[in-house]
Amino acid sequence: MPPKDDALYSRGKYRLEWDRKRDGSLRSPYLQIVWYDDAAGRNRSRSTGRSEIGEAEDELDRLFLERERGQAVCPTCGRTMDSTSGHLVTMAIADYLLDRAERPSIGSIRPRLAHVLEFLAATDRNALTCEQVDESMIDQFRRWSAKQPVVEGTINQTTRDRAPGTTEASVRSLAAAINYAHRRKDTLHPAGFTALSPTVVSRTPTFRASIEQLAAMFRYCTDPQPPKGETWSDKMRDRQKLHRTNLLRFLQVSVATWCRPDAAHHLSTASDRDQWISSARVVQLNYRGRRQTKKYRPAVPVPEKFALLLDETEGFFVTVDSVRKAFEAMLDELSLPRQRETGLKLIRRSVAQIARRRIGEERWRQGEIMLGHAKISTSDLYALFDPANLGIALAATTAIMDEIDALAPGAFGSGKTNHLKAINGGKCA
């Protein structure tokens, strides 16, 4: 067995160790700082870049003071520096928001950091510096955040409990803002805390809609029925169908492309966005000028029924910024699960699960490509229809649409309506 090192030096949870192979020989000539990361659930290490124990101890002390005490340490002499002039968290957030202003993710980043700013104001911490934000401070933020309800809507406001995952998204954005300040050399060290993994604080909804339930959603839009005890005239029924047009279109694009809700709202046939390639019957979910993010938006072939709808569309397919309220009203009407089990992603998740059983595990990579979880190797849009690329996934999607259409006639029928053309001009991504 390799020799076991005695404790060379430790401070708090940080300790010095030699990095050894199984046979006991050194993997690196430099001493390592090792500590247990509670958020990640595993040990982490960092090289000191020193082989002398005395010098390595200084490196460990520097890391300990920066991470656990929020004290800046001079990299030359090792002495702690005055932290009273540290970089304010509020300024770090402002600079970070300015830097990210043109990125697609700014719509999510802004409210997450606004929640942090609310915490600073509510707890009289507007003078807090980046160096002072440690694990203890973040735990205080988590406890405070858990008590703050999420307010949705502007006119008819509703509230719901704040999920741990929502709070942790704010922690993650705060860490990104402080790390950005560190890269700018506004602060001497990166964020001294770690956001919890989404798998630790969030639970993926388990409910998936069946073909019959998906068809009921389409019927809710194409054949609206009055509440029990009420009677609607033909004019009232037509008005309800008009009000539910964008919800119907959201359902159509979500089933046909398996896309995420934001991508469904962004789909446009405008030539400057280069999304609808009619000759190839392919939708490029990532519009021209938008940089790809971790939530990759692929180019996907679409069934002919949906292609005809796009051919009849001028501009945005969904003409409002969000169909969330209409979607939630539909869930209530159809008595479908709520309590975080259903949201706008329900259609994407449901179609993917139905299609997975039909495609089979050995060919499921095509499903991963449709979902944006994997990237296709071909750059030829016309090649996407090949069974070796996305042809099998396309066939599964077509079958799903046909079955929905059979249960809800007109679900993917002609979309050529004058009122849609009239309201389409004002939509923006």
URZI-V157743 format. One record per residue. N is the residue number from 1. SS is DSSP state (hx for helix, st for strand, lp for the rest). OMEGA is omega in whole degrees, 0 to 359 (* if undefined). Layout:
n=N ss=SS omega=OMEGA
n=N ss=SS omega=OMEGA
This chain:
n=1 ss=lp omega=178
n=2 ss=lp omega=180
n=3 ss=lp omega=179
n=4 ss=lp omega=179
n=5 ss=lp omega=169
n=6 ss=lp omega=179
n=7 ss=lp omega=181
n=8 ss=lp omega=180
n=9 ss=lp omega=177
n=10 ss=st omega=176
n=11 ss=st omega=186
n=12 ss=lp omega=180
n=13 ss=lp omega=182
n=14 ss=st omega=180
n=15 ss=st omega=178
n=16 ss=st omega=176
n=17 ss=st omega=169
n=18 ss=lp omega=178
n=19 ss=lp omega=186
n=20 ss=st omega=172
n=21 ss=lp omega=182
n=22 ss=lp omega=181
n=23 ss=lp omega=177
n=24 ss=lp omega=179
n=25 ss=lp omega=183
n=26 ss=st omega=175
n=27 ss=lp omega=179
n=28 ss=lp omega=178
n=29 ss=lp omega=184
n=30 ss=lp omega=175
n=31 ss=lp omega=182
n=32 ss=st omega=170
n=33 ss=st omega=183
n=34 ss=st omega=176
n=35 ss=st omega=180
n=36 ss=st omega=179
n=37 ss=st omega=182
n=38 ss=lp omega=183
n=39 ss=lp omega=182
n=40 ss=lp omega=180
n=41 ss=lp omega=180
n=42 ss=st omega=177
n=43 ss=st omega=172
n=44 ss=st omega=180
n=45 ss=st omega=176
n=46 ss=st omega=179
n=47 ss=st omega=176
n=48 ss=lp omega=185
n=49 ss=lp omega=182
n=50 ss=lp omega=177
n=51 ss=lp omega=177
n=52 ss=lp omega=185
n=53 ss=hx omega=181
n=54 ss=hx omega=180
n=55 ss=hx omega=179
n=56 ss=hx omega=177
n=57 ss=hx omega=178
n=58 ss=hx omega=180
n=59 ss=hx omega=178
n=60 ss=hx omega=178
n=61 ss=hx omega=181
n=62 ss=hx omega=180
n=63 ss=hx omega=180
n=64 ss=hx omega=182
n=65 ss=hx omega=181
n=66 ss=hx omega=185
n=67 ss=hx omega=188
n=68 ss=hx omega=183
n=69 ss=lp omega=180
n=70 ss=lp omega=180
n=71 ss=lp omega=176
n=72 ss=lp omega=182
n=73 ss=st omega=179
n=74 ss=lp omega=181
n=75 ss=lp omega=182
n=76 ss=lp omega=184
n=77 ss=lp omega=178
n=78 ss=lp omega=181
n=79 ss=lp omega=178
n=80 ss=st omega=182
n=81 ss=lp omega=180
n=82 ss=lp omega=183
n=83 ss=lp omega=183
n=84 ss=lp omega=181
n=85 ss=lp omega=181
n=86 ss=lp omega=182
n=87 ss=lp omega=182
n=88 ss=st omega=176
n=89 ss=hx omega=180
n=90 ss=hx omega=178
n=91 ss=hx omega=178
n=92 ss=hx omega=179
n=93 ss=hx omega=180
n=94 ss=hx omega=180
n=95 ss=hx omega=181
n=96 ss=hx omega=179
n=97 ss=hx omega=178
n=98 ss=hx omega=180
n=99 ss=hx omega=184
n=100 ss=lp omega=188
n=101 ss=lp omega=184
n=102 ss=lp omega=181
n=103 ss=lp omega=181
n=104 ss=lp omega=185
n=105 ss=lp omega=185
n=106 ss=hx omega=179
n=107 ss=hx omega=177
n=108 ss=hx omega=184
n=109 ss=hx omega=186
n=110 ss=hx omega=180
n=111 ss=hx omega=179
n=112 ss=hx omega=180
n=113 ss=hx omega=175
n=114 ss=hx omega=178
n=115 ss=hx omega=177
n=116 ss=hx omega=180
n=117 ss=hx omega=176
n=118 ss=hx omega=178
n=119 ss=hx omega=181
n=120 ss=hx omega=180
n=121 ss=hx omega=183
n=122 ss=hx omega=183
n=123 ss=lp omega=177
n=124 ss=lp omega=181
n=125 ss=lp omega=182
n=126 ss=lp omega=178
n=127 ss=lp omega=181
n=128 ss=lp omega=178
n=129 ss=st omega=180
n=130 ss=hx omega=182
n=131 ss=hx omega=183
n=132 ss=hx omega=182
n=133 ss=lp omega=180
n=134 ss=st omega=182
n=135 ss=hx omega=180
n=136 ss=hx omega=179
n=137 ss=hx omega=180
n=138 ss=hx omega=177
n=139 ss=hx omega=176
n=140 ss=hx omega=177
n=141 ss=hx omega=180
n=142 ss=hx omega=180
n=143 ss=hx omega=179
n=144 ss=hx omega=183
n=145 ss=hx omega=182
n=146 ss=hx omega=182
n=147 ss=lp omega=183
n=148 ss=lp omega=180
n=149 ss=lp omega=175
n=150 ss=st omega=180
n=151 ss=st omega=181
n=152 ss=st omega=179
n=153 ss=lp omega=180
n=154 ss=lp omega=182
n=155 ss=lp omega=176
n=156 ss=lp omega=186
n=157 ss=lp omega=174
n=158 ss=st omega=179
n=159 ss=st omega=175
n=160 ss=st omega=178
n=161 ss=lp omega=179
n=162 ss=lp omega=180
n=163 ss=lp omega=177
n=164 ss=hx omega=179
n=165 ss=hx omega=178
n=166 ss=hx omega=177
n=167 ss=hx omega=183
n=168 ss=hx omega=175
n=169 ss=hx omega=176
n=170 ss=hx omega=177
n=171 ss=hx omega=181
n=172 ss=hx omega=179
n=173 ss=hx omega=177
n=174 ss=hx omega=177
n=175 ss=hx omega=179
n=176 ss=hx omega=180
n=177 ss=hx omega=180
n=178 ss=hx omega=178
n=179 ss=hx omega=176
n=180 ss=hx omega=177
n=181 ss=hx omega=178
n=182 ss=hx omega=179
n=183 ss=hx omega=177
n=184 ss=lp omega=182
n=185 ss=lp omega=173
n=186 ss=lp omega=177
n=187 ss=lp omega=190
n=188 ss=lp omega=182
n=189 ss=lp omega=181
n=190 ss=lp omega=181
n=191 ss=lp omega=181
n=192 ss=st omega=179
n=193 ss=lp omega=182
n=194 ss=lp omega=176
n=195 ss=lp omega=178
n=196 ss=lp omega=180
n=197 ss=lp omega=177
n=198 ss=hx omega=180
n=199 ss=hx omega=180
n=200 ss=hx omega=188
n=201 ss=hx omega=183
n=202 ss=lp omega=176
n=203 ss=lp omega=180
n=204 ss=lp omega=178
n=205 ss=lp omega=183
n=206 ss=lp omega=182
n=207 ss=lp omega=174
n=208 ss=lp omega=181
n=209 ss=lp omega=176
n=210 ss=lp omega=175
n=211 ss=hx omega=181
n=212 ss=hx omega=180
n=213 ss=hx omega=176
n=214 ss=hx omega=179
n=215 ss=hx omega=178
n=216 ss=hx omega=177
n=217 ss=hx omega=179
n=218 ss=hx omega=179
n=219 ss=hx omega=177
n=220 ss=hx omega=181
n=221 ss=hx omega=186
n=222 ss=hx omega=182
n=223 ss=lp omega=184
n=224 ss=lp omega=181
n=225 ss=lp omega=180
n=226 ss=lp omega=176
n=227 ss=lp omega=182
n=228 ss=lp omega=179
n=229 ss=lp omega=180
n=230 ss=lp omega=176
n=231 ss=lp omega=180
n=232 ss=lp omega=171
n=233 ss=lp omega=177
n=234 ss=hx omega=179
n=235 ss=hx omega=178
n=236 ss=hx omega=179
n=237 ss=hx omega=178
n=238 ss=hx omega=179
n=239 ss=hx omega=178
n=240 ss=hx omega=177
n=241 ss=hx omega=178
n=242 ss=hx omega=180
n=243 ss=hx omega=184
n=244 ss=lp omega=182
n=245 ss=hx omega=182
n=246 ss=hx omega=175
n=247 ss=hx omega=177
n=248 ss=hx omega=181
n=249 ss=hx omega=176
n=250 ss=hx omega=178
n=251 ss=hx omega=182
n=252 ss=hx omega=182
n=253 ss=hx omega=181
n=254 ss=hx omega=178
n=255 ss=hx omega=186
n=256 ss=hx omega=185
n=257 ss=hx omega=184
n=258 ss=lp omega=191
n=259 ss=lp omega=175
n=260 ss=lp omega=183
n=261 ss=hx omega=181
n=262 ss=hx omega=178
n=263 ss=hx omega=177
n=264 ss=hx omega=179
n=265 ss=hx omega=184
n=266 ss=hx omega=185
n=267 ss=lp omega=181
n=268 ss=st omega=177
n=269 ss=lp omega=179
n=270 ss=lp omega=186
n=271 ss=hx omega=183
n=272 ss=hx omega=178
n=273 ss=hx omega=174
n=274 ss=lp omega=181
n=275 ss=lp omega=182
n=276 ss=st omega=177
n=277 ss=st omega=189
n=278 ss=lp omega=183
n=279 ss=lp omega=181
n=280 ss=lp omega=185
n=281 ss=lp omega=183
n=282 ss=st omega=173
n=283 ss=st omega=173
n=284 ss=st omega=186
n=285 ss=lp omega=178
n=286 ss=lp omega=185
n=287 ss=lp omega=182
n=288 ss=lp omega=180
n=289 ss=lp omega=178
n=290 ss=lp omega=179
n=291 ss=lp omega=177
n=292 ss=lp omega=177
n=293 ss=lp omega=178
n=294 ss=lp omega=175
n=295 ss=lp omega=189
n=296 ss=lp omega=177
n=297 ss=lp omega=184
n=298 ss=lp omega=167
n=299 ss=st omega=185
n=300 ss=st omega=173
n=301 ss=st omega=182
n=302 ss=lp omega=177
n=303 ss=lp omega=186
n=304 ss=hx omega=179
n=305 ss=hx omega=180
n=306 ss=hx omega=178
n=307 ss=hx omega=179
n=308 ss=hx omega=177
n=309 ss=hx omega=179
n=310 ss=hx omega=178
n=311 ss=hx omega=181
n=312 ss=lp omega=186
n=313 ss=lp omega=174
n=314 ss=lp omega=180
n=315 ss=lp omega=185
n=316 ss=st omega=179
n=317 ss=lp omega=172
n=318 ss=lp omega=192
n=319 ss=lp omega=175
n=320 ss=lp omega=183
n=321 ss=lp omega=180
n=322 ss=lp omega=175
n=323 ss=lp omega=186
n=324 ss=hx omega=183
n=325 ss=hx omega=179
n=326 ss=hx omega=180
n=327 ss=hx omega=181
n=328 ss=hx omega=177
n=329 ss=hx omega=178
n=330 ss=hx omega=178
n=331 ss=hx omega=179
n=332 ss=hx omega=181
n=333 ss=hx omega=183
n=334 ss=lp omega=179
n=335 ss=lp omega=176
n=336 ss=lp omega=184
n=337 ss=lp omega=173
n=338 ss=lp omega=177
n=339 ss=lp omega=177
n=340 ss=lp omega=179
n=341 ss=lp omega=181
n=342 ss=lp omega=176
n=343 ss=lp omega=182
n=344 ss=lp omega=179
n=345 ss=lp omega=182
n=346 ss=hx omega=182
n=347 ss=hx omega=179
n=348 ss=hx omega=182
n=349 ss=hx omega=183
n=350 ss=hx omega=180
n=351 ss=hx omega=180
n=352 ss=hx omega=181
n=353 ss=hx omega=179
n=354 ss=hx omega=182
n=355 ss=hx omega=183
n=356 ss=hx omega=179
n=357 ss=hx omega=183
n=358 ss=hx omega=180
n=359 ss=hx omega=182
n=360 ss=lp omega=184
n=361 ss=hx omega=184
n=362 ss=hx omega=180
n=363 ss=hx omega=186
n=364 ss=lp omega=177
n=365 ss=hx omega=177
n=366 ss=hx omega=176
n=367 ss=hx omega=178
n=368 ss=hx omega=178
n=369 ss=hx omega=177
n=370 ss=hx omega=182
n=371 ss=hx omega=183
n=372 ss=lp omega=179
n=373 ss=lp omega=176
n=374 ss=lp omega=183
n=375 ss=lp omega=180
n=376 ss=lp omega=184
n=377 ss=lp omega=184
n=378 ss=lp omega=176
n=379 ss=lp omega=181
n=380 ss=lp omega=182
n=381 ss=hx omega=181
n=382 ss=hx omega=181
n=383 ss=hx omega=182
n=384 ss=hx omega=182
n=385 ss=hx omega=180
n=386 ss=lp omega=178
n=387 ss=hx omega=180
n=388 ss=hx omega=181
n=389 ss=hx omega=180
n=390 ss=hx omega=183
n=391 ss=hx omega=180
n=392 ss=hx omega=176
n=393 ss=hx omega=178
n=394 ss=hx omega=179
n=395 ss=hx omega=178
n=396 ss=hx omega=179
n=397 ss=hx omega=179
n=398 ss=hx omega=179
n=399 ss=hx omega=179
n=400 ss=hx omega=180
n=401 ss=hx omega=179
n=402 ss=hx omega=181
n=403 ss=hx omega=176
n=404 ss=hx omega=180
n=405 ss=hx omega=180
n=406 ss=hx omega=180
n=407 ss=hx omega=180
n=408 ss=lp omega=183
n=409 ss=lp omega=181
n=410 ss=lp omega=181
n=411 ss=lp omega=178
n=412 ss=lp omega=179
n=413 ss=lp omega=183
n=414 ss=lp omega=180
n=415 ss=lp omega=185
n=416 ss=lp omega=180
n=417 ss=lp omega=184
n=418 ss=hx omega=183
n=419 ss=hx omega=178
n=420 ss=hx omega=179
n=421 ss=hx omega=182
n=422 ss=hx omega=185
n=423 ss=hx omega=188
n=424 ss=hx omega=188
n=425 ss=hx omega=187
n=426 ss=hx omega=184
n=427 ss=lp omega=174
n=428 ss=lp omega=184
n=429 ss=lp omega=*
